[in-house]
């Protein structure tokens, strides 16, 4: 099994990639956001959207740097689910980028 620390790093990278690509897509009216919470945040202010994504990545990084990555089975399940979901989003973004650019 992949250590949770590596999955946290993976989520940090995918989260930041998702933030950048989503922002570019929304700013240029190339995509629509399907997550209603994220859409509401973006519509409130695009900078707030980026800020939330960066803060989430910083929190994950702090868990890793301070060596306090939770090891409970519920956290493992959530982390694996989030990694799988973000991987799917990554491939959707990659497909979109290839076809638009």
C-alpha positions in Angstrom: 0.0 0.0 0.0 1.2 3.5 -0.8 2.1 5.5 2.3 -0.3 8.3 3.2 2.5 10.8 3.2 3.0 10.2 -0.5 -0.7 10.5 -1.1 -0.8 13.8 0.7 2.0 15.1 -1.6 0.0 13.7 -4.5 -3.1 15.6 -3.4 -1.2 18.8 -2.9 0.1 18.7 -6.5 -3.2 17.7 -8.0 -5.1 20.4 -5.9 -2.8 23.1 -7.1 -3.0 21.9 -10.7 -6.7 21.8 -10.4 -6.8 25.3 -9.0 -4.7 26.7 -11.9 -6.5 24.9 -14.7 -10.0 25.5 -13.3 -9.2 29.2 -12.8 -7.9 29.5 -16.4 -11.0 27.6 -17.8 -13.5 29.7 -15.8 -11.8 33.0 -16.5 -11.8 32.3 -20.3 -15.3 30.8 -20.3 -13.9 27.5 -21.5 -15.4 25.3 -18.8 -18.2 25.4 -16.2 -17.6 24.3 -12.6 -19.7 21.4 -11.6 -19.0 21.6 -7.8 -21.7 24.0 -6.5 -19.6 25.0 -3.4 -16.5 25.8 -5.5 -18.6 27.7 -8.1 -20.1 29.8 -5.3 -16.7 30.6 -4.0 -15.4 31.4 -7.4 -18.4 33.7 -8.2 -17.8 35.5 -4.8 -14.3 36.2 -6.0 -11.8 34.3 -8.1 -9.0 35.2 -5.7 -10.9 33.6 -2.8 -11.2 30.4 -4.9 -7.4 30.3 -5.4 -6.8 31.2 -1.8 -8.9 28.3 -0.5 -7.2 25.8 -2.8 -3.7 27.1 -1.7 -4.6 27.0 2.0 -5.9 23.4 1.7 -2.6 22.4 0.0 -0.6 24.2 2.8 -2.6 22.4 5.5 -1.8 19.0 3.8 1.9 20.0 3.5 2.0 21.0 7.2 0.7 17.5 8.2 3.6 16.0 6.2 6.3 18.4 7.4 5.4 18.0 11.0 5.1 14.3 10.6 1.5 14.1 11.9 -0.2 12.6 9.0 -3.3 10.8 10.5 -3.2 7.1 10.2 -6.7 6.1 11.0 -8.6 3.9 8.6 -11.2 6.6 8.0 -8.5 9.1 7.0 -6.9 6.4 4.8 -10.2 5.8 3.1 -10.9 9.5 2.6 -7.3 10.1 1.3 -7.6 7.2 -1.2 -11.0 8.3 -2.4 -9.8 11.9 -2.8 -6.7 10.7 -4.7 -8.8 8.6 -7.0 -11.3 11.5 -7.6 -8.6 14.1 -8.2 -6.9 11.7 -10.6 -10.1 11.5 -12.6 -10.4 15.3 -12.6 -6.8 15.5 -13.7 -7.5 13.3 -16.7 -10.6 15.3 -17.5 -8.5 18.5 -17.4 -5.8 16.9 -19.5 -8.4 15.9 -22.1 -9.9 19.3 -22.1 -6.5 21.0 -22.5 -5.4 18.8 -25.3 -8.7 19.5 -27.2 -8.8 23.2 -26.6 -5.1 24.1 -27.0 
